[in-house]
C-alpha cells in the first residue's frame, strides 16, 4: 500500500515519535503519517526497522533532532491546502522535575511545553497528545499542566481523559493520559453542537473495570475470595502472548537479559507481581505495566527468565511483523517499547478521532 498516493487519508505530523507505536495505531485506523520526528538516534533506527517491516514499504524518521527545530516552512509542501493533525507523546520526566521546583515558569523548557508550541506554530485542525496520568493527578504537576491546557483553549476545544489499556483488550493494567484538541474555527460553519465540556466521545471500554471483574490468576499466598466471578477473557491474559519453545522462529523472541542469579529467581512464584522488582507474571492474568527495563524487571510465568523483546512488544499490542533488526541495544529497545502507547488503545482513540472528523465534515 502506497500511503503517499492515497489522497483520501487524513494527514498526520508525528512529534516525539519514538518507535512509532502511536503512528502505527493511527495508520491502522486509516490516517497517513506524512512526517515524523524523534530526537533519540536509536529510537529513530527502531522506527525505521519496525515501521518498514510492518507496512511493507521503506519508512524512516523524517527529522532526527529536537522538536524545537521543526518549523512550518519546512513542511509547507506536505501540509499545503490540506487538513492535518499532530500526534505525539512528549517525554514527561523533565516536566515533573521542573514543575516541582519552580512551577509554571519551569515547564516552559520542557518537551510538553514545546509540543504546545508546535501546535501553535502549525495550527493543525486537530491534535492528540499522550502522556502519563500523573500530569493531571499529582499535586506537583497538575496545576502547571492544566495551565498549559488553558493556553490551548484560546484556539482549540480541548478534552482530556485517563484511559486504561486493560479496558481496551490489552493484557496490561496501564493508564495513559490523552488530550484531544480540535481547532475552534473548524466549527464556524458547522451545525454540529459543541461546547467546552464533554464534546468529544472517548471510545467506550470493551472490558470496563476489568481488574475487579474476573477470577485472575494469583500466587498461593494471596487469599482472594472472588466468589462467582467469571474466568478472564483470554485476550486479557499474558498466556496468549508468551513464547514457549521455538523462539528462533519468532523475530526478537531470543532477545532478553540473562539472569545474574537464576537459582534465587527460580523460587519466585508465578503471579507474584507484588514485589518491587523481578515480578513473575501469571499466565491467567494481565501484566502490571510494560516497563521492563532496569527499573522494574518482569519474569516469564513459568520459564526462569526475563521477558523477551517480542513478548514485551506483544504486551504493548504491537504486531509480530513489526521487527527490530538491530542486534543488541536491549536497554534501549525495552525503554523504547515501555515509553510507547499500547497500540490497541491508541487505535481506538484514532477511530474516535476519525469518526468525529467525519461527522464534523458532514455538518459543515
C-alpha positions in Angstrom: 0.0 0.0 0.0 1.4 3.4 -1.0 0.5 5.9 1.6 1.7 8.9 -0.4 -0.7 8.4 -3.3 -3.8 8.0 -1.2 -5.3 11.5 -1.0 -8.3 10.3 1.0 -6.2 9.7 4.1 -6.1 12.4 6.8 -2.5 13.6 7.2 -0.7 13.3 10.5 2.5 15.0 11.6 4.1 12.9 14.4 6.3 14.5 17.0 8.3 12.7 19.7 7.5 9.6 17.6 9.7 7.1 19.5 9.5 3.7 17.8 6.2 4.6 16.1 3.6 2.8 18.2 1.2 5.7 18.0 1.9 6.2 14.4 1.2 2.5 13.7 -2.2 2.8 15.5 -3.3 5.8 13.6 -2.3 4.2 10.3 -4.3 1.1 11.2 -7.2 3.5 11.6 -6.7 5.0 8.2 -4.6 8.1 8.8 -1.4 8.8 6.9 1.8 9.8 8.8 3.3 12.3 6.4 6.1 13.5 8.8 7.8 12.0 11.9 10.3 13.4 14.4 12.4 11.8 17.1 15.4 13.1 19.0 16.9 9.7 20.0 19.0 8.2 17.2 18.5 4.6 18.5 14.7 5.1 18.7 14.8 6.5 15.2 16.6 3.4 13.9 14.0 1.2 15.6 11.2 3.3 14.0 12.7 2.7 10.6 13.1 -1.0 11.1 9.7 -1.7 12.8 7.6 0.6 10.7 9.2 -0.6 7.4 8.7 -4.3 8.2 5.1 -3.7 9.4 4.0 -1.6 6.5 5.9 -3.4 3.8 7.5 -0.3 2.4 10.6 1.8 3.4 9.8 4.1 6.3 12.1 6.3 8.4 12.0 9.2 10.8 11.6 12.4 8.7 13.7 14.6 11.0 16.1 13.3 13.7 16.5 16.2 16.1 14.9 18.4 18.6 11.2 19.2 18.2 12.0 23.0 18.6 14.0 22.9 15.3 11.0 22.0 13.2 9.2 25.0 11.6 6.1 25.2 9.4 8.2 26.4 6.5 10.0 23.1 6.5 6.7 21.2 5.8 4.9 23.6 3.5 4.8 21.2 0.6 3.3 18.5 2.8 0.5 20.4 4.6 -0.2 23.0 1.8 -4.0 23.3 1.4 -4.6 20.1 3.5 -6.3 19.5 6.7 -3.9 17.7 9.0 -3.4 16.7 12.6 -0.5 16.4 15.0 0.1 13.5 17.3 2.8 12.7 19.8 3.8 11.6 23.3 6.3 14.1 24.6 8.6 12.8 27.4 7.3 13.8 30.8 10.3 13.4 33.1 11.6 16.9 33.0 8.1 18.3 33.3 7.6 16.8 36.8 11.1 17.7 38.0 10.9 21.3 36.9 7.3 21.7 37.8 8.0 20.6 41.4 10.8 23.2 41.8 9.6 26.4 40.1 6.0 26.0 38.9 4.7 27.1 35.5 7.7 29.1 34.6 9.8 26.0 34.9 7.8 24.0 32.4 8.5 26.4 29.5 11.7 24.5 28.7 10.1 21.0 28.7 9.0 18.7 25.9 5.4 19.1 26.9 5.5 22.8 26.5 7.5 22.5 23.3 4.7 20.2 22.0 2.3 23.0 22.8 4.5 25.5 20.8 4.4 23.2 17.8 0.6 23.2 17.9 0.6 27.0 18.0 3.2 27.2 15.2 1.4 24.7 12.8 -2.2 25.3 13.8 -3.4 21.8 12.8 -7.1 21.0 12.5 -6.7 18.6 15.5 -4.1 17.1 17.7 -3.7 14.2 20.1 -1.2 14.2 22.9 -0.4 11.1 25.0 1.4 11.2 28.4 1.5 9.8 31.9 -1.7 10.2 34.0 0.4 11.8 36.8 0.4 15.1 34.9 -3.2 15.7 35.9 -3.4 13.6 39.1 -0.2 14.6 41.0 -0.2 17.8 43.0 3.3 18.7 41.8 2.3 18.8 38.2 -1.5 19.1 38.0 -1.8 22.9 38.2 1.1 23.6 35.8 -0.2 21.1 33.2 -3.8 22.4 33.4 -2.3 25.9 32.8 -0.9 24.6 29.5 -4.3 23.2 28.6 -5.8 26.6 29.2 -3.3 28.0 26.7 -4.6 25.5 24.1 -8.1 26.6 24.8 -7.6 30.0 23.2 -7.6 28.3 19.8 -8.9 24.8 20.4 -11.7 22.9 22.0 -9.9 20.6 24.5 -10.9 17.3 26.1 -8.7 15.0 28.2 -9.2 11.6 29.7 -7.2 8.9 31.5 -7.8 5.6 29.9 -6.6 2.1 31.0 -5.2 -0.2 28.3 -6.7 -3.2 30.1 -10.2 -1.9 29.4 -9.5 -2.0 25.6 -8.3 -5.5 25.1 -4.6 -5.1 26.1 -3.2 -7.6 28.6 -1.7 -4.8 30.6 -3.0 -2.7 33.6 -1.7 0.6 32.4 -3.3 4.0 32.4 -2.4 6.8 30.0 -3.4 10.4 29.7 -4.8 11.6 26.3 -5.5 15.1 25.3 -7.6 15.9 22.2 -7.8 19.3 20.6 -9.9 20.5 17.6 -9.4 24.0 16.3 -12.3 26.3 17.2 -12.6 27.9 13.8 -13.3 24.4 12.3 -16.8 24.7 13.8 -17.6 28.2 12.5 -19.8 26.9 9.7 -20.7 23.6 11.3 -24.1 22.7 12.6 -22.6 20.1 14.9 -23.3 21.1 18.5 -20.3 21.6 20.7 -19.3 23.2 24.0 -16.2 23.4 26.1 -17.3 20.3 28.1 -17.9 16.7 27.1 -17.8 17.5 23.3 -15.6 14.5 22.4 -16.8 10.9 22.6 -14.0 8.9 24.0 -14.0 5.2 23.0 -16.2 3.0 25.1 -14.3 0.4 27.2 -14.5 -3.1 25.9 -13.9 -4.6 29.3 -14.9 -1.9 31.8 -13.5 -2.3 35.4 -11.7 -5.4 34.2 -9.3 -5.7 37.1 -12.2 -6.3 39.5 -14.5 -8.3 37.2 -12.7 -11.7 36.8 -11.0 -14.5 38.7 -7.4 -13.6 37.9 -4.5 -16.0 38.4 -2.8 -15.2 41.7 0.1 -16.7 43.7 -0.8 -19.1 46.5 -0.1 -16.6 49.3 -2.9 -14.3 48.1 -6.1 -15.4 49.7 -8.7 -13.7 47.5 -12.3 -14.6 47.6 -13.7 -13.7 44.2 -17.0 -15.5 44.6 -18.7 -16.3 41.4 -16.7 -14.1 39.2 -16.1 -15.5 35.7 -12.7 -16.5 34.3 -11.0 -13.7 32.5 -11.1 -13.3 28.7 -8.1 -14.9 27.0 -7.4 -11.6 25.3 -6.5 -10.0 28.7 -4.2 -12.8 29.8 -0.5 -12.9 29.1 -0.6 -16.7 28.3 -1.6 -16.0 24.7 1.4 -13.8 24.1 4.2 -15.7 25.9 6.6 -17.6 23.8 7.4 -21.2 24.9 9.9 -23.1 22.8 10.8 -22.5 19.1 11.9 -19.0 19.9 14.3 -19.0 17.0 11.3 -18.9 14.6 9.9 -15.7 16.0 11.6 -12.3 15.5 13.1 -10.7 18.6 12.0 -13.7 20.8 15.6 -14.6 21.7 16.4 -11.1 22.9 16.2 -10.9 26.7 18.6 -10.1 29.5 20.1 -13.1 31.2 19.5 -13.6 34.9 22.5 -13.0 37.2 21.2 -15.2 40.0 18.9 -17.8 38.3 18.6 -20.0 41.4 17.3 -17.2 43.5 14.9 -16.1 40.8 13.6 -19.6 40.2 11.8 -19.7 43.6 9.6 -16.7 42.8 6.1 -18.0 42.5 4.0 -17.5 39.4 1.7 -14.5 39.8 3.9 -12.8 42.4 3.7 -9.3 40.9 3.5 -7.7 44.3 7.3 -7.4 44.6 9.1 -4.1 43.8 11.0 -5.9 41.0 11.5 -9.4 39.5 7.8 -9.7 39.3 6.7 -13.1 37.9 3.6 -12.8 35.7 0.7 -15.2 35.9 -0.4 -16.8 32.7 -4.0 -16.2 33.6 -3.6 -12.5 34.4 -2.6 -9.3 32.8 0.8 -7.6 33.2 1.1 -4.7 35.6 2.8 -2.5 33.1 5.2 -2.7 30.1 8.2 -1.1 31.8 10.7 -4.0 31.5 14.0 -2.2 31.7 16.4 -1.9 34.6 13.9 -0.3 37.0 11.3 -3.0 37.1 12.0 -6.5 35.9 9.2 -8.8 34.8 9.6 -12.6 34.5 8.1 -15.2 32.3 5.2 -17.0 34.1 6.9 -20.4 34.2 10.2 -20.2 32.4 13.1 -19.0 34.6 13.9 -15.9 32.5 13.1 -12.3 31.9 10.6 -11.3 29.2 11.9 -11.0 25.7 11.7 -8.0 23.3 9.0 -9.8 21.3 6.9 -10.6 24.4 7.1 -7.0 25.6 6.1 -5.8 22.1 3.1 -8.1 22.3 2.1 -6.8 25.7 2.0 -3.4 24.1 -0.2 -4.8 21.3 2.4 -4.5 18.6 2.0 -6.9 15.6 4.7 -9.6 15.1 5.6 -8.2 11.7 7.0 -5.1 13.4 10.6 -6.4 13.6 13.6 -4.8 15.2 16.7 -5.9 13.3 19.5 -4.1 15.1 21.4 -6.6 17.3 21.9 -5.9 21.0 20.9 -2.5 22.4 18.4 -4.3 24.7 18.2 -1.5 27.3 17.2 1.0 24.5 14.8 -1.5 23.0 13.0 -2.1 26.3 13.0 1.7 27.0 11.5 2.5 23.6 8.8 -0.2 24.0 7.9 0.8 27.5 7.7 4.5 26.6 5.3 3.8 23.8 1.5 3.8 24.0 -0.4 0.5 23.9 -1.3 0.1 20.2 -4.9 -1.2 20.6 -5.7 1.7 22.9 -4.3 4.3 20.6 -6.1 2.6 17.7 -9.5 3.0 19.5 -8.7 6.7 20.1 -7.7 7.1 16.4 -11.0 5.6 15.3 -12.9 8.0 17.6 -11.0 11.0 16.2 -11.7 9.8 12.7 -15.4 9.4 13.4 -15.6 12.9 14.9 -13.8 14.5 11.9 -16.1 12.7 9.5 -19.2 14.0 11.4 -17.7 17.5 11.5 -17.2 17.5 7.8 -20.7 16.2 7.2 -22.2 19.0 9.3 -20.2 21.8 7.6 
